[in-house]
Amino acid sequence: MDTIIPYALLCFTSFFTLTNPLGTMPVFLTMTNGLSDDERRHIIKRATIVSFVILIAFTLCGQFLFKFFGISTNGFRIAAGFIILKIGYDMLQARYSNAKLKDDEIKAYVNDISITPLSIPMLCGPGAIANGIILMSDATTIELKVTLITMIAVVYVISYIVLRLSTRLVNIIGETGNNVMMRLMGLILMVIAVECFVGGLKPILIDIIQMSR
């Protein structure tokens, strides 16, 4: 339990900030303006299910992809650190990352926004996928792997609830409250990114020092 609880908190915090359902609310309401409540519910349900399936698939198959393409875990940690750091920085500035939202994508896929851009890349972007692969490589026991999958499921259940209540929540917290929440989550995300970057760079530097002796 001493290992599972901190790991579960790390999983939940990182995935919740990366999926950012609170920041997605205004965009979702804009894209679904004029749709009925049933149509919105269908879009949210489909988007969260698709996001969950894609993220779980990459999380479980990440190590296989590493071996297939000859990618080291440490190298991927460094690259993922840069990706997550960029997303966190944009959130800290209370703006959306270019990897998460594009106006032309919304117009191009307006007939099926539950898949793109709502599911990919907003609720399941490159940062979330990279985070899932890294956390799975850190899960050395069955209990930790189950914890990771459970936390991903919990995050998407919460995302579903948040988007379902988006109209009420936006009116309650307002634009200022939404910006404050986004900045706070961005700061947390940048700390996680630094830890990820250092965790990947440290073993590489140790190997270089040992080889130079």
KELOKE-932178 format. One record per residue: x, y, z of N, C-alpha, C in turn. Coordinates in pm, 1 decimal, m for minus. Each point is the difference from the previous one (the first is absolute). Example, Ala and Ser with C-alpha at 12.3 -4.5 7.8 and 13.67 -1.06 7.14 Angstrom:
2
- n_xx / n_yy / n_zz / ca_xx / ca_yy / ca_zz / c_xx / c_yy / c_zz
- 1319.0 / m569.0 / 780.0 / m89.0 / 119.0 / 0.0 / 90.0 / 120.0 / 0.0;
- m35.0 / 105.0 / m72.0 / 82.0 / 119.0 / 6.0 / m77.0 / 109.0 / 73.0;
This chain:
213
- n_xx / n_yy / n_zz / ca_xx / ca_yy / ca_zz / c_xx / c_yy / c_zz
- 82.6 / m120.7 / 0.0 / m82.6 / 120.7 / 0.0 / 86.5 / 126.3 / 0.0;
- 117.3 / m7.6 / 63.9 / 89.0 / 116.1 / 5.2 / 47.3 / 39.7 / m138.8;
- 6.2 / m98.3 / m90.9 / 42.1 / 28.9 / m137.1 / m118.7 / 31.9 / m89.9;
- m110.7 / m68.5 / 19.3 / m116.4 / 13.9 / m87.2 / m64.5 / 137.8 / 12.2;
- m16.8 / 50.0 / 123.2 / m69.8 / 128.3 / 19.1 / 73.4 / 116.9 / m66.5;
- 132.1 / 17.9 / 21.9 / 70.3 / 108.9 / m71.3 / m4.6 / m17.4 / m151.4;
- 11.7 / m124.1 / m46.9 / m4.9 / m27.3 / m143.9 / m138.2 / 33.6 / m56.1;
- m104.1 / m34.9 / 74.1 / m137.0 / 30.3 / m43.0 / m22.9 / 150.5 / m7.2;
- 51.6 / 72.9 / 98.9 / m13.0 / 145.8 / m0.1 / 73.8 / 62.4 / m117.6;
- 119.5 / m53.2 / m30.4 / 76.9 / 49.2 / m114.2 / m75.8 / m24.5 / m129.6;
- m54.8 / m120.2 / m15.3 / m76.0 / m35.1 / m120.3 / m120.6 / 91.6 / m16.5;
- m76.4 / 14.5 / 108.0 / m121.7 / 81.0 / m7.4 / 32.2 / 146.1 / m31.2;
- 96.9 / 56.4 / 71.8 / 34.0 / 141.2 / m18.6 / 50.1 / 28.1 / m141.0;
- 90.7 / m84.1 / m48.4 / 59.0 / 23.4 / m131.9 / m103.0 / m17.1 / m111.2;
- m81.6 / m105.4 / 6.9 / m98.7 / m23.0 / m105.8 / m112.4 / 103.5 / 3.6;
- m39.6 / 40.3 / 119.7 / m107.9 / 99.1 / 9.5 / 43.3 / 134.5 / m56.9;
- 125.2 / 38.4 / 26.4 / 49.1 / 126.6 / m53.8 / 22.7 / m7.9 / m150.5;
- 39.5 / m116.2 / m49.6 / 24.9 / m15.6 / m143.3 / m130.3 / m7.3 / m80.2;
- m100.1 / m69.6 / 52.0 / m128.9 / m4.5 / m69.6 / m73.5 / 132.5 / 14.9;
- 17.0 / 65.2 / 115.6 / m50.3 / 135.7 / 23.5 / m147.3 / 16.6 / m37.6;
- m90.3 / m75.9 / 61.8 / m142.6 / 12.5 / m33.5 / m57.2 / 137.6 / 33.1;
- 52.7 / 66.0 / 104.9 / m48.7 / 133.8 / 35.2 / 33.1 / 101.6 / m109.0;
- 119.6 / m12.2 / m56.6 / 38.4 / 89.2 / m109.2 / m70.6 / m32.4 / m130.3;
- m45.3 / m124.2 / m12.0 / m69.2 / m42.8 / m121.8 / m144.9 / 47.2 / m2.0;
- m55.3 / 30.9 / 116.5 / m141.8 / 37.5 / 9.3 / m41.2 / 112.1 / m95.3;
- 68.3 / 116.6 / 1.7 / m44.1 / 108.3 / m89.5 / 6.1 / m38.6 / m147.1;
- 102.8 / m77.5 / m35.6 / 14.2 / m44.0 / m139.3 / m112.3 / m94.5 / m37.0;
- m31.5 / m91.8 / 90.1 / m108.1 / m96.4 / m24.0 / m133.1 / 71.7 / m18.4;
- m27.2 / 98.2 / 85.7 / m126.1 / 74.0 / m9.7 / m8.0 / 77.8 / m130.8;
- 112.7 / 53.2 / m44.9 / 2.2 / 73.0 / m126.8 / m26.0 / m93.1 / m117.5;
- 64.9 / m117.8 / 1.2 / m14.8 / m94.4 / m110.3 / m139.1 / m61.2 / m5.4;
- m66.6 / m11.3 / 113.6 / m131.7 / m65.0 / 5.5 / m112.7 / 101.5 / 12.9;
- 29.5 / 124.8 / m27.4 / m103.4 / 102.9 / 8.1 / m114.9 / m30.8 / m95.8;
- m122.1 / m2.1 / 52.3 / m116.8 / m28.2 / m81.8 / m42.5 / m145.6 / 0.9;
- 84.5 / m89.5 / 54.6 / m36.1 / m141.7 / 6.8 / m88.0 / m26.4 / 122.0;
- m79.3 / m106.0 / m7.1 / m87.1 / m36.0 / 110.6 / 80.5 / m66.1 / 111.2;
- m61.9 / m15.0 / 116.4 / 68.0 / m61.1 / 113.7 / 34.1 / m145.6 / m27.9;
- m86.9 / m69.9 / m70.5 / 27.0 / m140.5 / m34.6 / 118.0 / m11.3 / m95.2;
- 8.7 / 92.1 / m94.8 / 111.9 / m2.3 / m95.1 / 131.5 / 31.3 / 71.1;
- m2.4 / 93.8 / 92.9 / 119.5 / 30.3 / 77.7 / 43.0 / m119.5 / 83.6;
- m96.0 / m66.4 / 61.8 / 31.7 / m116.5 / 82.5 / 62.1 / m110.2 / m84.5;
- m51.3 / m20.8 / m120.5 / 55.6 / m101.9 / m89.7 / 143.4 / 34.1 / m39.6;
- 25.3 / 127.3 / m29.2 / 135.2 / 44.0 / m38.4 / 97.5 / m20.8 / 115.3;
- m41.0 / 39.4 / 122.4 / 87.4 / m14.4 / 116.5 / 30.0 / m146.4 / 27.4;
- m103.1 / m84.0 / m5.4 / 17.6 / m143.0 / 26.8 / 95.9 / m63.3 / m99.5;
- m19.7 / 29.6 / m127.4 / 85.5 / m57.8 / m103.5 / 142.9 / 50.4 / 11.6;
- 15.5 / 129.7 / 28.5 / 133.8 / 59.5 / 9.7 / 79.3 / m58.5 / 115.6;
- m61.9 / m15.0 / 115.9 / 71.5 / m53.4 / 116.4 / 33.7 / m148.3 / m18.4;
- m90.7 / m76.8 / m59.5 / 27.4 / m142.4 / m23.5 / 114.7 / m17.6 / m99.1;
- m4.0 / 74.2 / m109.9 / 105.6 / m8.9 / m101.2 / 134.3 / 42.8 / 59.8;
- m0.8 / 107.7 / 78.2 / 123.8 / 47.2 / 63.4 / 56.7 / m105.3 / 93.8;
- m86.3 / m61.3 / 79.8 / 43.4 / m103.5 / 94.1 / 61.4 / m119.3 / m73.4;
- m66.2 / m47.0 / m103.9 / 48.5 / m117.0 / m75.3 / 134.8 / 29.7 / m64.6;
- 13.9 / 117.5 / m61.8 / 125.9 / 35.8 / m66.6 / 113.0 / 12.1 / 101.0;
- m26.5 / 67.2 / 111.7 / 104.6 / 19.0 / 101.1 / 42.5 / m132.8 / 62.0;
- m96.0 / m87.7 / 28.2 / 32.3 / m131.3 / 55.4 / 81.3 / m82.0 / m99.5;
- m36.1 / 8.6 / m128.1 / 71.6 / m76.0 / m103.3 / 145.8 / 43.5 / m7.1;
- 25.4 / 129.9 / m1.8 / 137.9 / 49.5 / m5.0 / 74.0 / m30.5 / 130.1;
- m70.4 / 10.2 / 113.3 / 62.8 / m28.2 / 129.2 / 46.1 / m144.4 / 9.2;
- m83.7 / m92.3 / m45.7 / 31.9 / m142.9 / 9.0 / 100.4 / m43.8 / m106.3;
- m3.8 / 64.4 / m115.7 / 86.5 / m42.3 / m111.0 / 126.4 / 84.2 / m12.5;
- 19.0 / 94.0 / 91.3 / 114.5 / 90.2 / m9.7 / 133.8 / m71.0 / m0.2;
- 17.7 / m96.1 / 90.8 / 127.0 / m72.4 / 8.1 / 28.0 / m79.7 / m127.0;
- m105.0 / m56.5 / m60.1 / 16.5 / m72.0 / m126.2 / 46.9 / 94.1 / m110.2;
- m57.7 / 121.9 / m2.6 / 40.6 / 98.5 / m100.1 / 144.7 / 41.3 / 20.4;
- 41.9 / 11.3 / 126.2 / 139.8 / 33.3 / 29.2 / 93.8 / m104.6 / m60.4;
- m32.2 / m126.2 / 23.3 / 84.7 / m108.8 / m49.7 / m3.8 / m7.1 / m152.3;
- m117.0 / 22.8 / m57.8 / m16.0 / m10.9 / m145.6 / 80.6 / 107.9 / m71.7;
- m2.8 / 122.8 / 51.5 / 70.7 / 111.7 / m63.5 / 137.1 / 25.0 / 60.4;
- 38.2 / m79.3 / 100.4 / 130.8 / 17.1 / 62.1 / 13.4 / 129.0 / 78.2;
- m107.2 / 41.7 / 66.8 / m0.3 / 124.4 / 77.6 / 26.6 / m32.4 / 146.2;
- 88.6 / 75.0 / 62.2 / 27.0 / m21.7 / 141.9 / m102.6 / 73.3 / 84.8;
- m29.1 / m54.9 / 117.5 / m95.6 / 62.5 / 91.5 / 48.7 / 136.4 / 45.5;
- 130.3 / 11.4 / 25.9 / 55.0 / 127.2 / 47.0 / m9.8 / 109.1 / m106.7;
- 26.8 / m37.5 / m124.3 / m13.8 / 96.9 / m108.8 / m143.3 / 46.9 / m16.4;
- m93.8 / m92.5 / 16.4 / m140.5 / 35.6 / m11.6 / m42.5 / 90.1 / 115.5;
- 56.4 / m24.3 / 119.3 / m31.1 / 85.1 / 115.6 / 40.7 / 145.5 / m27.8;
- 117.4 / 17.2 / m59.7 / 47.7 / 135.6 / m29.6 / m91.8 / 68.4 / m101.4;
- m34.6 / m72.8 / m108.1 / m88.7 / 56.9 / m101.8 / m137.9 / 31.7 / 58.7;
- m51.9 / m93.6 / 81.6 / m130.8 / 21.6 / 62.1 / 4.2 / 118.0 / 96.2;
- 114.2 / 18.0 / 67.5 / 15.1 / 113.7 / 90.5 / m15.5 / 131.8 / m72.3;
- 59.0 / 10.0 / m120.7 / m13.0 / 121.3 / m79.9 / m145.5 / 23.8 / m41.7;
- m67.8 / m109.2 / m41.7 / m139.2 / 12.5 / m44.7 / m89.7 / 47.4 / 114.4;
- 13.6 / m65.7 / 115.8 / m83.3 / 33.9 / 115.1 / 33.0 / 140.2 / 51.1;
- 129.1 / 36.4 / m5.5 / 41.0 / 133.9 / 43.4 / m64.3 / 107.9 / m87.0;
- m5.2 / m23.7 / m131.6 / m61.8 / 96.2 / m92.0 / m148.7 / 15.9 / 29.4;
- m69.0 / m111.8 / 21.0 / m143.4 / 5.9 / 31.0 / m22.3 / 72.2 / 132.1;
- 83.0 / m32.7 / 100.3 / m12.0 / 64.4 / 130.2 / 25.8 / 149.2 / m7.6;
- 97.7 / 41.4 / m81.5 / 30.7 / 142.4 / m15.0 / m117.2 / 74.6 / m63.0;
- m61.3 / m60.3 / m103.0 / m115.5 / 63.5 / m63.3 / m116.2 / 12.0 / 97.8;
- m19.5 / m102.9 / 84.3 / m105.9 / 5.9 / 100.0 / 30.9 / 105.5 / 105.1;
- 126.8 / 16.2 / 33.2 / 40.3 / 101.3 / 97.8 / m29.3 / 140.7 / m53.1;
- 4.0 / 15.6 / m131.9 / m34.8 / 127.2 / m62.2 / m149.3 / 12.2 / m26.8;
- m77.1 / m101.5 / 47.6 / m146.4 / m2.8 / m18.3 / m38.1 / 1.2 / m147.5;
- 73.5 / m78.5 / m79.4 / m35.4 / m13.9 / m139.8 / 16.3 / m145.6 / m37.8;
- m62.4 / m40.4 / m108.5 / 5.0 / m138.4 / m44.4 / 125.4 / m26.2 / m80.6;
- 54.7 / m119.6 / 21.2 / 116.6 / m40.1 / m78.1 / m39.4 / m21.4 / m145.3;
- 93.9 / 26.6 / m91.8 / m26.5 / m24.6 / m141.0 / m29.7 / m145.6 / m27.4;
- 49.5 / m87.9 / 88.7 / m23.0 / m143.5 / m18.9 / m139.2 / m41.0 / 44.1;
- m72.9 / 90.4 / 65.6 / m128.2 / m37.2 / 54.7 / m118.6 / 62.6 / m73.7;
- 20.5 / 105.3 / m71.4 / m114.5 / 66.8 / m60.2 / 40.2 / 80.0 / m123.5;
- m70.8 / m22.3 / m109.9 / 21.4 / 75.7 / m121.6 / m136.2 / 32.0 / m60.8;
- m20.7 / 127.8 / m31.6 / m129.1 / 42.4 / m52.4 / m35.1 / m69.2 / m131.1;
- 100.8 / m18.8 / m86.3 / m28.9 / m63.0 / m127.9 / m38.5 / m146.0 / 16.8;
- 54.2 / m65.7 / 106.0 / m37.3 / m139.1 / 25.9 / m145.2 / m8.6 / 45.0;
- m44.1 / 96.9 / 80.9 / m138.8 / 0.0 / 45.8 / m95.0 / 12.4 / m118.9;
- 34.1 / 87.9 / m95.0 / m85.2 / 20.1 / m116.3 / 2.3 / m122.4 / m91.3;
- 117.1 / m61.9 / m13.9 / 13.9 / m112.5 / m91.2 / m72.2 / m124.1 / 49.7;
- m7.5 / m16.2 / 131.6 / m58.9 / m120.6 / 56.9 / m126.3 / 30.3 / 80.9;
- m72.2 / 104.0 / m41.7 / m117.1 / 41.9 / 75.4 / m108.2 / m107.3 / 2.5;
- m1.1 / m89.0 / m99.8 / m101.7 / m105.2 / m5.3 / 27.0 / m113.7 / 97.2;
- 119.9 / m8.7 / 53.3 / 30.4 / m105.6 / 95.8 / 100.1 / 51.5 / 102.4;
- m38.7 / 100.3 / 75.2 / 91.0 / 62.1 / 95.3 / 29.7 / m88.6 / 119.8;
- m77.7 / m107.3 / 18.8 / 26.6 / m88.2 / 113.3 / 133.6 / m71.2 / m15.6;
- 42.3 / m23.3 / m125.6 / 128.9 / m65.9 / m25.7 / 110.1 / 104.3 / m11.9;
- m17.8 / 94.7 / m90.2 / 96.6 / 107.3 / m20.8 / m76.0 / 131.9 / m12.4;
- 32.4 / 99.2 / 80.3 / 117.5 / 7.5 / 87.8 / m27.0 / m30.3 / 147.4;
- m123.9 / m36.8 / 37.2 / m30.7 / m14.0 / 141.9 / 76.9 / m115.1 / 64.5;
- m4.3 / m118.0 / m63.7 / 72.8 / m114.1 / 55.1 / 148.9 / 10.7 / m29.6;
- 32.4 / 15.3 / m127.9 / 139.5 / 15.6 / m44.3 / 11.6 / 133.9 / m71.2;
- 80.2 / 93.4 / 45.3 / 101.6 / m18.5 / 104.1 / m32.1 / 64.5 / 135.1;
- m125.6 / 42.5 / 22.9 / m27.8 / 77.4 / 121.1 / m1.2 / m85.3 / 125.9;
- m82.0 / m106.8 / 2.2 / m7.3 / m85.1 / 118.9 / 108.5 / m107.7 / 1.1;
- 55.6 / m29.6 / m114.0 / 105.8 / m100.8 / m7.9 / 106.1 / 47.7 / m97.9;
- 83.5 / 91.7 / 46.7 / 103.0 / 57.9 / m84.5 / 133.7 / m69.7 / 15.2;
- 103.3 / 49.4 / m65.6 / 133.0 / m61.6 / 7.6 / 57.3 / 0.0 / 141.1;
- m33.3 / 103.5 / 77.9 / 49.7 / 4.5 / 137.6 / m56.1 / m112.2 / 84.8;
- m131.1 / m25.6 / m12.1 / m63.9 / m107.6 / 76.0 / 53.7 / m136.1 / m42.9;
- 19.1 / m19.4 / m130.2 / 51.8 / m127.5 / m50.4 / 142.5 / m23.7 / 50.0;
- 83.5 / 102.5 / m9.6 / 138.0 / m11.7 / 49.2 / 1.3 / m28.0 / 149.8;
- m85.0 / 66.8 / 72.9 / m8.0 / m19.5 / 144.8 / m41.8 / m143.4 / 34.4;
- m95.5 / m53.7 / m75.1 / m45.4 / m136.9 / 23.7 / 109.6 / m102.8 / m23.7;
- 76.3 / 18.5 / m107.5 / 108.9 / m93.2 / m31.5 / 107.7 / 4.0 / 108.0;
- 33.7 / 120.1 / 45.2 / 103.7 / 15.1 / 102.3 / m43.6 / m60.4 / 133.1;
- m123.3 / 29.9 / 41.6 / m49.4 / m52.5 / 127.9 / m12.9 / m152.0 / m3.3;
- m32.7 / m56.1 / m116.6 / m6.1 / m145.8 / m10.7 / 138.8 / m61.1 / 13.7;
- 102.4 / 66.7 / m52.6 / 136.6 / m51.3 / 14.8 / 46.5 / 7.3 / 145.3;
- m57.5 / 91.5 / 77.2 / 32.8 / 11.3 / 142.5 / m78.1 / m99.0 / 85.4;
- m108.1 / m54.3 / m55.5 / m83.1 / m94.7 / 75.3 / 65.4 / m137.8 / m2.9;
- 74.3 / m31.7 / 103.8 / 77.7 / m124.1 / 3.4 / m77.7 / m119.1 / 54.7;
- m118.5 / 23.6 / 54.7 / m81.2 / m109.0 / 55.3 / m139.5 / 1.9 / m61.9;
- m70.7 / m111.1 / 13.8 / m136.8 / m9.9 / m50.9 / m89.7 / 102.2 / 68.4;
- 22.6 / 19.0 / 131.2 / m82.3 / 95.4 / 75.3 / 13.3 / 140.9 / m56.0;
- 122.9 / 40.0 / m35.1 / 21.2 / 133.4 / m55.0 / m60.2 / 13.9 / m139.3;
- 8.0 / m105.2 / m79.6 / m59.6 / 3.8 / m134.2 / m152.6 / 14.8 / 9.6;
- m60.5 / m75.6 / 92.7 / m144.4 / 10.1 / 21.0 / m36.6 / 139.7 / 49.7;
- 83.6 / 54.7 / 87.8 / m22.5 / 135.0 / 51.6 / 2.8 / 102.8 / m112.5;
- 95.5 / m13.2 / m91.0 / 11.9 / 91.7 / m113.2 / m125.0 / m4.5 / m86.8;
- m43.7 / m119.5 / m37.3 / m118.7 / m14.5 / m84.5 / m123.8 / 53.3 / 71.4;
- m8.3 / m27.3 / 130.2 / m113.8 / 49.5 / 77.9 / m3.4 / 151.8 / 3.8;
- 114.5 / 63.3 / 19.8 / 5.6 / 145.8 / 5.8 / m35.9 / 62.4 / m133.8;
- 41.3 / m63.6 / m110.1 / m38.0 / 49.4 / m132.9 / m152.0 / m4.9 / m15.1;
- m59.2 / m110.8 / 44.0 / m146.5 / m13.9 / m6.6 / m68.5 / 106.1 / 85.6;
- 52.4 / 22.0 / 120.2 / m58.3 / 99.9 / 90.5 / 5.6 / 139.4 / m62.0;
- 112.0 / 33.5 / m61.2 / 15.8 / 132.2 / m62.0 / m102.4 / 20.9 / m110.8;
- m24.1 / m102.9 / m81.5 / m94.9 / 15.9 / m109.4 / m144.8 / m1.8 / 48.1;
- m26.2 / m68.4 / 109.4 / m133.7 / 8.6 / 61.1 / m25.4 / 142.0 / 49.6;
- 101.2 / 57.8 / 65.8 / m11.5 / 138.2 / 47.3 / m12.8 / 95.5 / m118.8;
- 76.1 / m26.0 / m107.3 / m9.1 / 84.4 / m119.7 / m140.0 / m4.5 / m58.3;
- m59.6 / m117.8 / m0.6 / m138.1 / m14.8 / m49.8 / m96.0 / 83.6 / 84.4;
- 14.0 / m9.9 / 132.9 / m88.0 / 73.8 / 90.4 / 18.8 / 150.7 / m15.9;
- 125.6 / 43.6 / m9.4 / 29.0 / 143.1 / m14.3 / m61.2 / 55.7 / m128.2;
- 16.1 / m72.1 / m111.1 / m54.5 / 47.7 / m126.6 / m152.5 / m5.1 / m1.5;
- m57.3 / m98.5 / 68.4 / m146.4 / m7.1 / 9.1 / m55.8 / 119.6 / 77.5;
- 76.8 / 44.7 / 100.1 / m43.7 / 113.1 / 82.2 / 64.3 / 130.6 / m45.1;
- 53.7 / 2.2 / m121.4 / 79.4 / 113.6 / m46.0 / m77.9 / 131.1 / 2.1;
- m124.6 / m2.6 / m39.8 / m79.6 / 123.4 / m2.5 / m10.9 / 61.7 / 138.5;
- m28.7 / m83.0 / 99.2 / m13.4 / 50.1 / 137.2 / 135.2 / 42.2 / 56.6;
- 104.3 / m80.1 / m25.8 / 130.9 / 29.7 / 57.0 / 58.4 / 129.6 / m54.1;
- m17.9 / 24.5 / m130.2 / 51.6 / 123.3 / m59.3 / m67.0 / 121.1 / 62.8;
- m130.4 / m10.6 / 26.0 / m70.9 / 110.8 / 63.8 / 44.2 / 20.7 / 144.8;
- 39.4 / m110.1 / 68.1 / 38.7 / 9.6 / 140.9 / 140.7 / 58.2 / 15.8;
- 97.5 / m60.2 / m69.1 / 138.9 / 43.1 / 20.9 / 35.8 / 122.1 / m83.8;
- m70.3 / 21.5 / m110.6 / 26.4 / 116.3 / m83.2 / 131.7 / m10.6 / m75.9;
- 25.9 / 98.3 / m84.7 / 122.7 / m1.7 / m81.4 / 123.8 / 16.7 / 86.8;
- m9.3 / 86.4 / 102.8 / 114.4 / 23.0 / 88.1 / 36.4 / m126.3 / 76.6;
- m100.2 / m66.1 / 56.1 / 25.0 / m124.0 / 72.8 / 56.6 / m108.1 / m88.3;
- m47.0 / m5.9 / m123.9 / 50.7 / m99.1 / m94.3 / 147.1 / 26.1 / m32.5;
- 37.2 / 128.1 / m15.7 / 139.7 / 34.7 / m27.8 / 90.3 / m32.1 / 118.5;
- m49.8 / 25.3 / 121.5 / 78.1 / m31.4 / 120.0 / 25.5 / m149.6 / 9.5;
- m104.1 / m79.9 / m23.9 / 14.8 / m145.6 / 4.8 / 98.9 / m47.7 / m106.1;
- m8.0 / 57.8 / m118.8 / 89.5 / m41.1 / m107.7 / 145.2 / 33.6 / 33.2;
- 24.5 / 118.2 / 58.3 / 135.9 / 37.9 / 37.4 / 55.2 / m92.1 / 108.4;
- m84.5 / m34.3 / 97.7 / 43.5 / m87.6 / 107.9 / 36.7 / m138.0 / m53.1;
- m83.8 / m55.2 / m87.2 / 28.9 / m131.2 / m57.6 / 122.3 / 5.8 / m90.5;
- 19.5 / 112.6 / m68.0 / 118.1 / 16.2 / m83.9 / 128.0 / m2.2 / 80.9;
- m3.4 / 63.9 / 117.7 / 117.2 / 0.1 / 88.2 / 32.4 / m141.7 / 47.6;
- m103.2 / m74.4 / 39.6 / 19.3 / m138.7 / 43.4 / 57.6 / m83.4 / m114.4;
- m50.0 / 23.7 / m119.6 / 44.5 / m75.6 / m116.3 / 146.3 / 27.9 / m31.8;
- 44.0 / 124.1 / 15.4 / 139.7 / 34.6 / m26.2 / 93.9 / m66.1 / 100.0;
- m43.0 / m11.8 / 125.5 / 80.6 / m70.1 / 100.8 / 14.5 / m147.5 / m37.4;
- m111.6 / m62.2 / m42.5 / 4.4 / m140.0 / m42.7 / 91.3 / m16.5 / m120.8;
- m2.2 / 96.9 / m91.9 / 83.7 / m6.4 / m120.2 / 148.0 / 6.2 / 35.4;
- 35.5 / 86.1 / 95.1 / 139.6 / 10.7 / 42.5 / 46.5 / m130.8 / 62.8;
- m84.4 / m58.8 / 84.2 / 33.8 / m128.6 / 61.6 / 18.9 / m107.8 / m106.5;
- m85.3 / 2.7 / m100.5 / 8.2 / m97.0 / m109.3 / 129.7 / 18.6 / m78.2;
- 35.1 / 124.6 / m29.8 / 121.9 / 30.8 / m75.9 / 124.8 / m42.1 / 77.3;
- 5.7 / 35.4 / 128.4 / 115.1 / m35.3 / 83.7 / 10.6 / m151.2 / 15.8;
- m116.7 / m66.1 / 16.0 / 0.7 / m145.7 / 14.6 / 55.0 / m71.6 / m121.5;
- m17.4 / 59.1 / m118.5 / 54.5 / m60.5 / m121.2 / 145.1 / 38.7 / m24.5;
- 36.6 / 122.1 / 37.9 / 135.8 / 48.8 / m26.6 / 102.8 / m58.5 / 96.5;
- m37.9 / m19.8 / 125.5 / 93.2 / m46.3 / 102.8 / 66.7 / m132.9 / m34.8;
- m76.2 / m105.6 / m38.0 / 66.9 / m127.3 / m35.6 / 92.9 / 13.2 / m120.1;
- m36.9 / 84.7 / m96.4 / 84.7 / 18.8 / m118.1 / 132.4 / 65.2 / 39.0;
- m5.0 / 100.1 / 85.8 / 122.8 / 66.6 / 45.7 / 87.2 / m95.2 / 81.5;
- m62.9 / m82.5 / 83.1 / 76.2 / m97.4 / 79.4 / 73.2 / m98.2 / m91.0;
- m69.4 / m46.1 / m107.0 / 62.2 / m92.4 / m95.1 / 117.8 / 67.1 / m70.8;
- m16.8 / 127.3 / m38.2 / 107.4 / 72.0 / m70.1 / 122.5 / 14.9 / 93.1;
- m23.4 / 32.9 / 126.5 / 109.5 / 17.0 / 94.7 / 74.6 / m131.7 / 24.0;
- m76.6 / m109.2 / 11.2 / 60.3 / m131.1 / 21.8 / 81.7 / m45.9 / m119.0;
- m49.6 / 30.6 / m122.5 / 71.8 / m38.8 / m120.0 / 126.7 / 81.2 / m20.7;
- 1.5 / 122.9 / 51.6 / 118.5 / 85.7 / m18.7 / 112.4 / m33.0 / 95.8;
- m27.6 / m81.3 / 99.8 / 103.5 / m34.5 / 98.9 / 90.8 / m109.5 / m55.2;
